[in-house]
Amino acid sequence: GITTDTSSLFSPTYVYSDTGQYTVTLYANPGTNCSDTATTTVYVYPTFTGSIHAPTACAGLPVQFADSTTTTYGVINSWHWNFAGLGTADIQNPEFTFADPGSYQVTLLVTNTLGCFDSVTTIVEVHPQPVAFAAPDTLICYLDSIQLSGTGVGSYTWTPNYELSSDTINNPWASPDQNTQYILHVENQWGCFDEDTLLISVFDSIEAI
């Protein structure tokens, strides 16, 4: 039989190998005139496993974290997040912003109303943001064209796509017939992006003096 399920300690611990309902008996001062016995029932619930959902992160932008833990018994009622020692949160689905690119260890300690708990850790890769720059802000005459210049590491999208030779290259020709503000959107392979704007003002005519 099992010989490790007894203890003479004042505050013993015991690990149950399976879920279920167990009877625990305390014998106080056995074999003496002041002996006593007390019995209680211990309920052992299935272990629940913490789980984190963390999307791809971009430096300088909020990252939405989500607790996806499930429990068969009880209700999850406590969360403690640690964002690589840079900050903490005690809500279920927090946001956190990492200022710099790098690899960060994020830990979640989650508990339920029955006292069950779990700790889960994940590594979040934080990627750099591109820096978009669009030029020039300028004046042109009606029916004239000007070549725009965009810089930044990633793919390019110019909006609006109005009188542009292309809206997906860094240096399209623009021929607007009215004042137009163009927005350059630069996005890298991790989905991190930045934007910049430029304004082209258009003159209808020029009078010689």
C-alpha positions, 0 to 999 in steps of 0.5 A: 500500500501507500506509505507516503500518505502520512506525516507527523509534521505540524503543517505537512504538504502532500501531492495527489496523483489524480483528481477526486475527493479525498478524506484527510484525518488528523490525529492529535496527541494519539495514545494520550488522555488528551487525544483528538481526531478531526476529519476534513474533505479535500477536493482535487481539481484538474490542473488548468494551463495558462495560455498567452496570445501575443501578436507580432510587436512593433517598437513604440506601438502598443501590443495587445496581449490576451489571456486564452486560459481555460478552466474546467472548474471554477472561474478565472479571477486573477491575472498578473502580467510581467513584461520583461521587468519593464512593467506589470498589469493585473487585468486579463487582456492588457496592452504594453508598449516596448520602446526598443526592438528586441526579444522580451520575456513576458510572463502571466500568472493566472489563478481561479476561484478554487485556488488553482494557478499556473504560470506561463511564459512566452518570448515576444519579438519586437521589430523596428518601425520604418521611418517614412519621409516624403518630399518635397512640399512644393508649388507647381503650375497647372499641367506641370509634373513633379517627381516625388521622393519617398524614403524608408525601409519597406513597401510603399503606398501613396494615397490618394492615387491621384494623378500619380504615375504609380502609387507603389514606388518610392519616386512616382511622378505627380501631375495634380490639377489642384492642391493635393496632399499625398500620404506616404505609407511605408510598411516593413515585412513585420507589419510595422509602419510609418507615414509622412505627408507632403503638399503640392500646391497648384497655380492655375496661371502665371502672369508675366510682369 
